[in-house]
Amino acid sequence: MDIKEFLEGKSILVTGGTGSFGRQIVSKLVKFQPSRVVVFSRDEKKQQDMVDEFEEYSRFLEFVVGDVRDYARLYEAMKSIDLVYHAAALKQVPNCESHPFEAVRTNVLGAENVRRAAIENEVAAVITISTDKAVKPVNVMGMTKALQERIMLNPISERWGTKFICVRYGNVIGSRGSVIPYFKQRIEKGKFLPITHPRMTRFVLTLKEAVSLVFEATVAGEGGELFVRKMPACYVIDLAKAVSKAVTGRDDYPMREVGIRQGEKIDEVLVSEEEMLRAVEGKTYIVIRPYGVVEKAALTKDLKEYTSNNARMLNEAELISLLKKDGLV
């Protein structure tokens, strides 16, 4: 069954529906002939922007101002909902480091509110968006997202009939708060590009690829799995060179090493060594099976972690091509 057939006629709610990912998935959902798409977020300005942008779909597109921290509001919004995409989160590493309990309230307590509201309303499935920073976390954002994964994939939830699935991926290029818009802003102002460390690597993913994985998990997920997109990576310094060359045409745009910020890793991990024992490889993604599920894993031969340092590395030319293809430069 393809995603269009799966979603046709369903009532769908998207938490964080006005964020970069939420907006992208809503733009796809409205074309699949659902009965309702409910955009749940706390940003009324961005909601109004989406009302104008998606005016032609107003007959089934609804907007609810609310916060995942508020269980009563979530419970009310989930009435008669078949499927939930949970994308609401505090995602900025420095902000989460500065305000750790705010990250807990949204990413952890908010996830529990979504889980409970979905079960109480007999929602068929919840697909939760996670991040590579949840694997062996060293920062508050990653720690709270790791707890979010555990909350959503708690086997106890399955007793109530709601199916819970997580999707984990790396940095989405061009999303709000990502490094590419930041680099472009500095170039426009004639400022140097700050490089935290010359060896720092990151996974690279487009918004379209992220949404594609979420839809694959929606159709293929049976409940309790964690889907991980297979993706290339790059050195952050090469990404800075690619952005500066694409924008200015220069090979020598000024850069300066500024040191690693609090909570940052040199390399990110998408699948840990322990998770490899439960990992099954597909064509475009890896599925991490629940604990206790007996199945021959396809990734246990050498037990290496899947990191941004051992993934396929994109060079400067490939990065420029990707940025142009996605309309980012």
LINCORTA-V177715 format. One record per residue. PSI is psi in degrees with one decimal (* if undefined). OMEGA is omega in whole degrees, 0 to 359 (none if undefined). Layout:
BEGIN
[[PSI & OMEGA] [PSI & OMEGA]]
END
This chain:
BEGIN
[[132.2 & 178] [170.8 & 186] [-34.1 & 179] [-46.0 & 179] [-38.2 & 182] [-40.2 & 187] [-14.2 & 183] [126.4 & 177] [-0.6 & 183] [155.0 & 173] [123.3 & 189] [136.9 & 175] [136.2 & 179] [111.0 & 174] [146.4 & 186] [32.3 & 187] [-8.6 & 178] [0.7 & 177] [-179.6 & 182] [-50.4 & 180] [-44.7 & 182] [-44.4 & 180] [-40.3 & 181] [-43.4 & 183] [-33.9 & 176] [-40.2 & 181] [-26.8 & 176] [-42.0 & 184] [-40.4 & 185] [-16.0 & 181] [-2.0 & 183] [12.5 & 177] [49.7 & 173] [166.1 & 176] [-34.2 & 178] [144.5 & 167] [117.4 & 182] [120.1 & 177] [112.9 & 183] [116.2 & 178] [168.1 & 181] [2.6 & 184] [95.3 & 184] [-30.1 & 179] [-47.4 & 179] [-31.1 & 176] [-43.7 & 179] [-36.8 & 176] [-40.3 & 180] [-32.3 & 175] [-44.3 & 180] [-42.3 & 183] [-38.6 & 185] [33.5 & 184] [-36.3 & 183] [-15.3 & 180] [16.5 & 187] [-20.3 & 182] [-25.2 & 179] [3.5 & 179] [121.9 & 183] [154.2 & 180] [130.4 & 180] [120.6 & 175] [122.4 & 181] [170.8 & 183] [138.3 & 180] [-13.6 & 175] [-16.9 & 185] [100.2 & 184] [-42.9 & 183] [-40.3 & 180] [-41.6 & 177] [-44.7 & 181] [-44.2 & 180] [-42.4 & 183] [-24.5 & 184] [0.9 & 179] [130.8 & 178] [23.1 & 178] [137.3 & 178] [-35.0 & 190] [136.4 & 179] [131.3 & 168] [113.8 & 184] [99.3 & 182] [-5.6 & 182] [130.8 & 180] [157.7 & 165] [120.1 & 191] [-12.8 & 184] [117.6 & 185] [-50.2 & 181] [-40.4 & 179] [-40.6 & 179] [-35.3 & 177] [-39.0 & 182] [-28.8 & 184] [66.5 & 189] [-39.1 & 183] [-25.6 & 174] [-38.5 & 176] [-39.2 & 177] [-43.8 & 184] [-39.0 & 180] [-51.9 & 189] [-29.8 & 182] [-61.0 & 180] [-36.0 & 177] [-40.1 & 178] [-42.1 & 178] [-37.9 & 177] [-41.7 & 178] [-45.8 & 180] [-50.4 & 182] [-44.3 & 181] [-36.5 & 179] [-43.9 & 180] [-45.5 & 182] [-32.3 & 181] [6.1 & 179] [41.4 & 174] [138.9 & 184] [-41.2 & 185] [147.1 & 174] [124.7 & 177] [119.3 & 185] [138.4 & 181] [123.8 & 180] [-170.1 & 189] [155.5 & 176] [-23.5 & 181] [-11.2 & 176] [-12.9 & 182] [121.8 & 182] [57.8 & 189] [144.0 & 175] [-3.9 & 179] [165.1 & 184] [-42.4 & 180] [-47.8 & 180] [-39.9 & 179] [-42.9 & 181] [-33.7 & 178] [-31.8 & 175] [-42.8 & 177] [-37.4 & 177] [-43.7 & 178] [-46.1 & 182] [-38.4 & 178] [-47.2 & 184] [-31.6 & 183] [14.7 & 177] [120.4 & 183] [-24.9 & 180] [-33.8 & 183] [-31.8 & 184] [-21.6 & 180] [-21.6 & 185] [0.8 & 172] [-10.1 & 177] [133.9 & 181] [127.9 & 180] [130.6 & 182] [140.5 & 175] [147.8 & 176] [126.9 & 183] [130.8 & 175] [174.0 & 183] [-156.9 & 184] [130.2 & 176] [115.2 & 185] [135.4 & 176] [-5.6 & 180] [162.0 & 183] [128.5 & 180] [-3.0 & 180] [171.4 & 189] [-26.6 & 184] [-51.2 & 175] [-35.1 & 179] [-46.2 & 177] [-44.3 & 181] [-40.5 & 179] [-41.9 & 180] [-38.0 & 178] [-42.0 & 179] [-29.4 & 180] [0.2 & 179] [22.2 & 182] [155.8 & 178] [158.0 & 176] [123.1 & 180] [129.2 & 178] [120.9 & 184] [-43.7 & 180] [135.8 & 184] [-20.7 & 180] [-0.6 & 184] [133.4 & 179] [154.9 & 177] [148.3 & 172] [153.5 & 182] [126.8 & 182] [142.3 & 175] [160.2 & 178] [-40.1 & 180] [-41.0 & 179] [-37.3 & 179] [-45.5 & 180] [-38.3 & 179] [-43.2 & 178] [-41.3 & 180] [-41.1 & 179] [-37.9 & 177] [-42.2 & 179] [-34.2 & 179] [-43.2 & 183] [-42.8 & 188] [-23.2 & 185] [137.4 & 178] [-11.5 & 181] [130.5 & 179] [-5.1 & 181] [160.7 & 174] [116.2 & 181] [132.6 & 181] [124.5 & 179] [132.2 & 171] [129.8 & 186] [157.2 & 176] [175.4 & 179] [179.5 & 177] [162.1 & 169] [136.2 & 182] [-33.9 & 179] [-35.0 & 177] [-35.3 & 177] [-41.4 & 178] [-42.2 & 178] [-39.4 & 181] [-44.3 & 180] [-46.7 & 183] [-38.6 & 179] [-40.8 & 180] [-34.6 & 183] [-41.0 & 187] [-18.4 & 185] [1.1 & 183] [144.4 & 173] [-6.9 & 187] [32.3 & 180] [137.0 & 186] [133.6 & 177] [156.3 & 182] [131.9 & 177] [126.6 & 185] [-4.9 & 179] [157.0 & 181] [134.8 & 178] [162.0 & 178] [130.5 & 176] [3.1 & 181] [148.0 & 173] [157.4 & 171] [-47.4 & 178] [149.5 & 175] [155.5 & 180] [129.3 & 177] [-36.3 & 177] [123.1 & 182] [168.3 & 179] [-41.6 & 179] [-40.3 & 181] [-24.4 & 178] [-27.5 & 179] [-19.0 & 181] [14.6 & 188] [135.7 & 177] [130.2 & 187] [129.9 & 172] [-169.4 & 183] [-46.9 & 184] [-5.1 & 182] [166.3 & 176] [137.3 & 177] [123.1 & 174] [112.4 & 185] [157.5 & 179] [158.7 & 175] [140.6 & 174] [-5.1 & 178] [116.6 & 183] [114.0 & 179] [138.3 & 180] [119.9 & 180] [143.9 & 182] [-1.8 & 187] [16.7 & 187] [2.7 & 186] [-50.9 & 182] [-1.4 & 177] [25.7 & 176] [146.8 & 174] [156.9 & 176] [103.9 & 186] [167.7 & 178] [-2.3 & 177] [-21.2 & 179] [7.1 & 173] [171.0 & 176] [126.8 & 184] [129.1 & 176] [136.8 & 176] [178.9 & 185] [-43.3 & 181] [-41.3 & 179] [-37.4 & 179] [-42.8 & 178] [-43.6 & 178] [-42.7 & 180] [-42.8 & 180] [-41.2 & 180] [-41.2 & 180] [-35.7 & 182] [5.0 & 177] [26.2 & 182] [-17.0 & 175] [* & none]]
END
